[in-house]
Amino acid sequence: MNYEAVIGLEIHVQLNTKTKTFCGCSTSFGEEPNTHTCPVCLGLPGALPVLNREALHKAILAGLALNCEVAEYSVFARKNYFYPDLPKAYQISQYEYPINKGGYVVIKDANGKEKRIGITRAHLEEDAGKLIHDEDPKGPSYVDLNRCGTPLLEIVSEPDIRTPDEAYNFLHAIKEIMQYVGVSECNMEKGELRVDVNISVRPYGQKEMGIKHEIKNMNSFANVKRALEYEMKRQVRVLRTGGTLKQETRLFDQSKNATVPMRTKEEAHDYRYFPDPDLVPVILKKEEIEEIRKELPELPMAKRKRFIEEYKLTEYDAVNICSSKKLADYFENAVRNYKNPKKIANWILSEMMRVIKEGEIDIEDFIVKPEMLRELFEIMDSGLISGKIAKEVYDEMVKTGKRASAIVKEKGLKQVVDEDEIGKVVEEVLKENADAVEDIKKGKKNAFGFLMGQIMKKTKGKANPKLANEILNKRLFQSQ
């Protein structure tokens, strides 16, 4: 299109502390409205905030995972604005002196090459409450202050993103990292991760930025991508037809798959930041920061590379398994001391993920534990059961939680490996399907598969497939 997009993201990650940022109220989700409040988060006169040490700890841990420089000196500021869902009418945030700055995340671009996306800052602040609007536009609006004061990490990217796909990949990378370090589950349905987008367009080769437009309140990564695709085309269309763009804030209308105006630059607000007089600066020692750094786990990109090298997985398998730390841990426990990790990886990404998605099961609560899956594969590799029977056994494991060895014994599913027994079945199948035998003599190869199917059917899938194949070949050759 001779134009390129310049995109930056503002990502709000809710930190999973038990209590709020500056008071002792619970952060538990889904409780009765306005039941988790106190004088501090209600902004009552004389109430003083006290910083939650765990919130600070998790903000530092997240910053280190994002390759940020953690500040030894940071300050909380008041962001002044009329907030209908913040009783104080200001938000405690960070401005000039954030806790984390100057980081980056590595993603894959459209060509599959690694690209570094800079992070300007990742600062700690408090969340606002939640406004609930009546379905009738003329009806009342309600406010639930339970969320008010919950700790947030606001991650602000550099304008290094050029395509909607890169934005999508960056969001996934941030979500994975936050989950891996254990600071947030990033459940968008619960509001634990929210995204605002900034986008402008400019002719290729131009260094100056275009006119920035902000898209607010994105509720899914897919919608972020769709909104950016639409907005990029819209801005280019305006410029190509001789129009001019004005800085504005827009919303994404899912039903129309389009962005719509919310407010223009003239309505923008000066937040009048100043240091919060009720909170002292946060002063850290280098030793404290380095001690927290020791808590960092192996992060997603490093784990993917290791899985490819150590377990000989394809990049596709490694990306999908490492997309969740819980899934990656399950896989590693399942393949411990097992000779063919790729087989278990395939099973996890097909059979296991199907069951988990259908049942909406958390991997930690999955009834088939890693060692149970490994045992199933060891039994299958020993020749005791076939691959087809293994699926039947697995389904029973999912239903009952029993081990594979117990199910095979109880149901008499042991594979038939006796040549005489299989030979009798083969003779029966050949007599009952003379037409198929004639087809094979005429060179119709698919008839062989039909006969094998009949053998497996007669033995209820218990015949050893390799042995049955050999005996069938021998009988057919002799019959010719």
C-alpha positions, -999 to +999 in steps of 0.1 A: +000+000+000+031+022+000+023+030+037+034+014+069+018+013+103+035+024+135+019+007+164+025+008+202+006-011+229-003-002+264-010-035+283-025-035+318-017-068+337-035-074+370-010-088+395-023-118+414-018-106+450-043-116+477-048-080+487-049-046+470-020-023+462-024+002+491-048-015+515-057-049+530-089-055+510-092-088+492-087-090+454-109-120+451-129-120+418-166-124+414-178-114+449-209-093+457-204-057+444-188-033+468-181-058+496-142-057+493-138-020+502-124+001+531-116+037+539-084+036+518-099+023+485-130+044+491-109+075+494-123+086+527-107+116+544-078+108+567-072+073+552-036+067+542-022+042+516+005+016+525+023-001+496+018-038+493+052-055+494+041-085+474+028-062+446+062-044+444+080-078+444+059-091+415+063-059+396+101-062+399+100-099+389+079-091+358+102-062+349+132-085+351+115-111+329+108-083+303+146-074+303+139-041+320+162-020+341+148-020+376+151+014+392+167+016+426+147+048+431+110+050+421+082+073+430+044+070+431+024+099+416-011+111+416-028+110+381-056+136+384-088+131+364-125+127+370-128+090+375-164+079+382-150+045+393-122+059+416-136+076+446-104+096+453-108+113+418-071+104+411-052+073+404-020+064+422+004+055+395+041+062+385+052+089+361+087+103+361+103+076+381+088+041+372+099+009+388+109-007+354+121+009+321+140+002+290+131-035+284+123-056+253+106-088+242+116-109+212+089-121+188+087-136+153+079-113+124+060-122+092+091-139+077+097-160+108+127-140+119+132-128+154+124-092+160+130-072+192+101-050+204+112-024+229+094-017+262+095+019+273+083+012+309+065-013+331+052+007+360+031-002+391-003+014+397-038+008+411-068-004+391-100+015+389-134+001+398-159-013+372-188+006+357-219-015+348-243+001+324-280-007+321-291-023+287-314+007+283-293+037+272-315+059+293-313+035+323-289+039+353-252+030+355-238+012+385-203+012+400-186-018+417-155-008+436-143-043+445-116-040+418-107-005+428-071-005+441-061-039+427-024-038+416-017-033+379+015-035+359+012-011+329+035-023+302+041+004+275+058-007+243+080+013+220+064+021+186+084-008+171+054-028+159+046-026+122+018-051+115-014-064+132+002-098+133+033-085+151+009-068+177-009-102+181+024-120+186+037-094+210+006-097+232+009-135+232+046-132+242+037-108+271+009-131+283+032-162+282+060-144+302+036-131+328+022-166+333+056-182+334+069-159+361+036-164+380+026-128+385-008-131+367-030-156+350-038-129+324-075-141+321-091-114+298-126-125+308-118-115+344-102-083+333-067-095+343-052-083+310-065-053+291-051-036+260-051-001+245-036+004+211-019+034+194-016+034+156-005+058+129+004+054+093+031+070+072+046+065+037+074+039+036+108+056+042+093+086+061+109+090+096+083+114+110+054+098+128+019+101+114-012+112+133-017+089+163-051+073+170-058+054+202-081+024+203-093+016+238-109-013+257-098-042+236-112-074+252-094-101+231-062-105+211-082-114+181-101-081+183-068-062+187-057-077+154-090-070+137-091-034+150-056-027+137-063-042+103-094-020+099-078+011+113-047+008+091-068+006+060-091+034+071-062+058+077-045+050+044-079+055+026-083+089+042-048+100+032-051+086-004-083+104-010-068+138+000-083+139+035-066+148+068-064+128+100-070+143+134-057+127+166-085+110+183-095+081+206-116+053+190-135+022+201-137-011+183-173-022+173-172-060+170-206-062+153-194-039+125-158-051+126-148-014+126-135+013+148-157+042+157-148+077+172-149+081+210-134+115+215-110+139+196-078+155+207-096+186+218-112+165+246-079+151+258-070+157+294-039+170+313-035+145+341-015+170+362+008+144+377+026+152+409+044+129+435+019+114+460+026+131+494+012+101+513+037+076+499+075+076+503+098+068+474+107+032+469+144+027+474+160-006+465+195-020+468+212-038+439+215-069+461+177-070+466+171-068+429+196-095+421+180-117+448+146-114+430+163-121+397+172-156+411+135-164+412+132-161+374+122-194+358+132-206+323+112-183+301+091-193+270+116-186+242+145-203+260+122-233+268+111-236+232+147-237+219+156-263+245+126-285+237+136-285+200+172-294+208+167-318+237+135-335+228+138-332+189+104-315+187+094-295+156+091-258+161+053-261+158+052-286+186+075-266+208+056-234+203+023-250+212+035-270+242+054-240+256+025-216+251+015-226+287+040-232+315+016-258+330+014-277+297+052-275+293+057-289+328+032-317+321+051-326+289+085-327+307+071-349+335+055-372+310+086-378+289+110-383+318+131-413+310+110-420+279+128-428+247+104-411+222+093-376+234+079-367+200+052-394+203+040-381+236+041-345+222+018-355+194-006-372+218-007-342+241-014-318+213-042-340+198-059-364+222-051-346+255-058-310+244-091-322+228-103-335+262-090-304+281-107-280+257-140-299+256-141-302+293-126-267+300-102-284+324-072-268+341-041-288+333-032-290+370-066-306+376-064-331+347-072-366+360-046-383+338-013-373+354+020-372+334+033-405+348+001-422+339+004-410+303+040-422+302+029-457+314+003-459+286+030-453+260+053-478+276+026-505+275+019-496+239+056-498+230+059-532+246+034-546+221+009-554+248-018-531+232-022-515+198-024-478+191-062-482+185-066-499+218-044-473+235-071-446+225-098-468+241-077-472+272-070-435+273-107-426+271-113-449+301-084-433+320-100-399+314-134-412+327-121-431+358-087-419+366-074-455+366-039-464+354-035-480+319-022-513+333-053-517+355-077-510+326-059-534+302-062-561+328-098-555+338-111-552+303-090-580+288-075-556+262-041-574+259-030-575+223-032-609+205+003-619+194-002-656+189+004-665+152-019-695+152-048-674+167-043-646+142-039-670+114-073-686+120-089-651+119-071-643+086-084-676+071-119-667+081-117-632+066-103-645+033-131-670+030-158-644+038-144-619+014-135-637-018-143-607-039-117-586-021-092-614-026-099-613-064-095-575-064-061-578-048-051-603-076-062-576-101-039-551-085-065-531-064-043-523-034-071-507-013-087-541-010-058-551+013-067-523+037-102-535+037-092-571+047-069-557+074-099-538+087-120-569+089-092-588+108-090-560+134-128-559+136-130-596+143-104-594+170-119-562+184-087-544+176-066-568+197-046-584+169-010-572+166-012-551+134+023-559+122+019-596+128-016-596+112-002-577+082+026-603+077+003-633+080-023-617+056+005-611+031+018-646+034-017-662+030-025-640+000+008-649-017+003-686-011-033-684-024-019-669-056 
